[in-house]
Amino acid sequence: MRSFTKAQMEDVPVIMRLIDEARGIMRSCGNVNQWIGGYPSEETIVEDINNGHCYLCVEPDGEIVASFAFIPGPEPTYKEIYEGQWLDNKPYYVVHRLASTASSHGVFNDVMDYCMGVAGCLRIDTHRDNVIMRHVIDRYGFTYCGIIYLLSGDERCGKCRPKVCTRPVGLEL
C-alpha cells in the first residue's frame, strides 16, 4: 500500500525529475501547451514545500512515485468560473501539479483517495489537451463545472468532487 508524506527540501531533485517525466508523458500524448516555459519551476516546488502543501506518494519499498500540491481553498483562480458554475460553495482543497512516473499505475486514484479522506471536498483543473488527466479525473467521478483562467490567462477545465466532509476542512495534515 502506498503512503503519503509531506515533501522536504531534500526531495526537490526527485520532484523535479517527476515533473520532467510527467511533462514528457504529456508531450508524447499531444499535450504540448501545458507545463511550458519552465513551469512548474523549482521555485514553485520550494514554495509549495515551505507552505506545507507539497506531498509525496511513496511505494512500500520507499520509492517516490508521485508528487502533488494539496492546498486548502479558496483558490484565487477559481473565484470566477465561466460557462458553468461550481456545484456548491463548501470549503474545499485543490490538487495541483500532480506528477508521477510513467511506470506507476493507479497513482491518481491513490492520491485522490488520500485527498478525499483528508478533505472530502476537492476541486481540480487541467488543460483541455491533457487527455490522460481529463480521463482519470472523469473516471474518478469529478463533475465538470466550467472554465477557469489561470493568472497567466491560460484556460483550464474546472471540476469538483464534493461529498460530506469526514473531517473539518483546514485541519493540519
WODA-V970091 format. One line per field, one symbol per residue. psi: psi as a letter, one per 30 degrees, with the letter a starting at -180 (. if undefined). A space follows every 10 residues. Layout:
# WODA-V970091
psi = ???
This chain:
# WODA-V970091
psi = kllklkllef feeeeeeeee eeeeeeefgg ifgkhlhgkk leeeeeeeee fgfklkkklf gfkjflllkj kklkjeffek klhallflgl kllkklhkkl lffjkgeeee eeeeeefeee jkklllkefi eeeeeeeeef glkkfaklkl fffkklkkll illjkflkkf kk.
